[in-house]
Amino acid sequence: MTTSAVQTSRGPVTRKDVARYAGVSTAVVSYVVNGGPKNVAPATEAKVRDAIRVLGYRPNAAARALKLGSSETIGVVVPDNTNPFFTQLAHAVEDAAAELGFGMVLTNSDGSLTRERKNIRTLAARQVDGVFLASCVFDPDVTELEASEIPSVLLNNAGSPPGLSSVGVDLQAGARAAVEHLIGHGHTNIGLAIGTNTGNQLDGREVGWLATLRDAGLPDGPMLHGPFSRPGGYEVGKRFLAMANRPTAIFASNDMQAIGILRALHEAGVRVPEDLALVSFDGSLDAEYCWPALTTVAQPVKAMAEAAVQALVGKGRGDELQHQILPTELIIRQSCGCK
C-alpha cells in the first residue's frame, strides 16, 4: 500500500489512518504508541512504527491528556537555572520524572516573588500534574495551585511548611561542618557571605555558622549579605577586603558567591588559602573546576530529586505530608588549606 492510498488530505494523520495503513486495529496502534497496556508482537509493532514513520503521524497530546485525565507533565520553578546547582537539580528532576513517564516544564523566578507567583499561575493554567517549587522564600504562597487542585512539593527546602511536602538538606548541620573545618585550620575570625532570601525566617546556614562559632568560644564573625550570584559574591568579597579587621576565613552560602569572592581576592593579590581560606555550600560542578578548587558542602542532588519525584507523582503520591531532610557531605579540596 502506498501513502496515497490513505485519505489524509482532509487534515492531520489520525490513529485510524495509521491502523488502516498497517492493517491493524486502532487499539493495536494505541498499544504501540502508549507502550501498553497490552503487549504487541514485534512484527506487528514494526508494521505500526513503519506506518507512523511513513505517514508522519503525531499523537495528539491534548486529546491524550483529556482521555487520561493527566498531562503527564510536571512543572518546576527555580530561582535561577544559570546557577549550576539549580541546573544540576532540574536535570536530576527531569531524569527521575522521565523514569515514571513524565515530561517537565522548567521556569525561572529570577529570585522574584512576583515572577514566582506568575510562573505558578502559568503552570496551573497548563494543568500540569504537579509542581516542584524551589522558592526564593521558605514559606511560599501556593494558593494558586491549591485552588487548581494541583499537588506541589517544595524543593531545596529544609523547613516544614504547613500543608506542603518538602525535600531539602540540613542547612545548619552543613554549615557546622564547614565552620568546624575552618576552626580546625586554626581560624578564629570567620566571616559569612549569605544570600538575600526574603521572608522572616533565618537561613539555616546563618544559624549553623553562628552557633558553631559560639560553641567554640569564638567571637561572632562579620556577616555580609549579597545576591546568590557570582557578581553578588564579587561585591561581598570586595567589602570583606575593605574591613579593618578582615576575616582570615569566609564561609560562603553558595558556590557562585564563593567564585565571585575568589575573583575579588585574586584581583587584590590575596592568596587562597594562604592569606584567606574559603569554604562554600552546594557542591556544584563549578566548585571543582575553579582555582583553587573549592572545599564545599555538597547537597545530594540526585537523592533530593528522586525523593521529590516519588512524593509528587510516584509511590508517595497522595500519602500524608512528607518533610524529608537529607544529609550533606563536606568535600575537601584546596581552598580551605587542605591538600
Secondary structure, 3 states (H helix, E strand, C coil): CCHHHCCCCCCCCCHHHHHHHHCCCHHHHHHHHHCCCCCCCHHHHHHHHHHHHHHCCCCCHHHHHHHHCCCCEEEEEECCCCCHHHHHHHHHHHHHHHCCCCEEEEEECCCCHHHHHHHHHHHHHCCCCEEEECCCCCCCCCHHHHHCCCCEEEECCCCCCCCCEEEEECHHHHHHHHHHHHHHCCCCCEEEEECCCCCCCCCHHHHHHHHHHHHCCCCCCCEEECCCCHHHHHHHHHHHHCCCCCCCEEEECCHHHHHHHHHHHHHCCCCCCCCCEEEEEECCHHHHHCCCCCEEEECCHHHHHHHHHHHHHCCCCCCCCCEEEECCEEECCCCCCCC
